[in-house]
Amino acid sequence: MGSIIDVDTGEVRVISGELSLRAMAIGSCIVVIAFSYEKLVAAMAHILLPGKAPSYYKGSKIIYAHDAIEEMFNKTAARGAMADDLVVCLVGGANVLLQKDDDIAKENIISVEQILKKRRIEVRKRALGGVLRRSVFLDLAKGRLEYTEGGSETHMLWDSGMSY
């Protein structure tokens, strides 16, 4: 395993080769993970808000689902991995603050799922919803995607060596 690249809230990171990606402290955010074990290209988008950034918004637009997903697939394509080459998984969307009227986690899940469906991208695995924060780790060289919930042990979300 090579170096670990952290993906913070509102970031899109793309790697090639024997690197790893990690996103931590995932609450209501959604992390979209897209990778090709065969092409050794991977990306993570740590999405904060649903929908598309308003035209008047002056900050980083990739905190929004539409903009982050578009950026992620543009960057993976630039490295030779088209959307059809990629395994796509989702992690996050938890109501960690336990607020009854807080719908941002649900809105994030719906937004990301709709955007991917519109692009005809199949989500292969999900670890979404609930109330526990998550972390996610992708070891691209091994083709393994793992996550934790709360203080739990690591769970396997995807293993490229397995048949699904």
N, C-alpha and C positions, 0 to 999 in steps of 0.2 A: 504494500500500500504506500502510495506517495503522500504528498502533502494534503492536508485537509483545508478546504476553502469554506469559510463560514458565509452563510447567506442570511443577512439581516433583513428585518422588515422593510419592505419597499425596494428590495433589490432583486435583480435577475443576474444570475451567474451561469456561465457556460464553461465547461472544461473539456479537455481531450486527454487521452492517455491514461496514465496510472494515478490520477488524482482522485480525491473524494470531496463530496459536498455535504454540508451539515447545516441544518436550520434548527434553532433551539427556541424555547419559550414561545411556542406556537399556541395561541389562545384562540380568539375568534378569526384570526388570519387563516388563509388557505395557502398551503405550499403545494405548487404544481411541480411534479418531478417528471422529467422526460429524458429517457436515455436509450442508447443503443449499445449493448454489450459488444456486438459484432463490430461496430464502427468506432467504438471507444469515444463516444461523444455523449455528453449529458448536460442537462440544465435544471436549475431550480428557480422558480419565481415565488417569492414570499410576498403574497398579496394581502394588502390591508383593507381595501374597500371594494365593494361590488361595482359593476358597470364600467363605464368609460369616463375618463377625466373630462370635466367640463372644459369647453374651449377657453374660458377665461382663467382657468387654473394655471398659476405661474410656477408651482412647485414641480417636483418629479412626478410625471404622469404614471410611472410604472408602479405606483402604490395602488392603482386601480386595476381590476381584473382584466378588462379588455386590453388595455395598453401593455400590461405585463406579459400576457399570453402572446400577444402579437410580437413583442420584442423577443421573447424566448424562442419562438419558432423561427423568426428571422435569423437569430444568431445560430441556432442549431443547423439551419439550412446552409448558412455561410460556411459551416465546418463540414458540410457534406452529408448531414443526416436530415433527410426530409421527414415530414410528419409521419408518413407511413412506415418509416424505419424505427420509430420510437415506441417504447413502452411508456405509457403515461399513467401515473398514480397520483392520488390526492391525499393530503394529510392536513388535519386541522378542523376549523369550524366549531370549536367548543365554546359554550357559554361559561367561561371560567369564573366570571364575576357573579354568577347565579342570580342575575337580574331577570325577573319575570317578564318585563316589557322590553328587554334588550334583544332585538331581532337581527343584529348585525352578523352574527355567526351564520344564522339560517340564510340571510340575504347573500352572504359571501358564497355559501355552498351552491345556492340556486344560480347565482350569476356565473360562477366558474363552470358549473355543469352545462348551462345553456350555451355559453360561448364555445365550449369544446364540442358540444353536440352540433352546433351550427357549422363548425369547421369539419364535421364528420370525423372527429378524433375519439376513438374508444378509450374510455378510462378502464384500465385493467384491474386495478385494486384501489380500495379506499379505506382510510381510517379517519372517519369524519364524525362530527357531532359530539354529544355528551357534555361533560363539564370539566374534564381533566385536561390540563395543558399537555402538549406533546413536544417531542423532538424527533427529528428524522435524520438519517445518515445513509448516504449512498457511497458504496465502495465500487467505483466504476470498473476497476480492473477485475474484480470478482463478480460483477453483475448482481450485487446484493443490496437490497433496500430494506432497512430496518427502522423501527420507530419505538419510542417509549411513550407511555401515558402516565402522567403524574410521576410517582417515584417507582414505577414498575420496572420489571426486567425488560430486556429488549425483545421485541416481537419481530419476526420476519414478515415483511409485506410482499417482497418479491425476491426470488432467487433465479437468476437466468439459467442455472443448471437444472432447474425443475421443469416439468411439463405442466402447463396450466390448461 
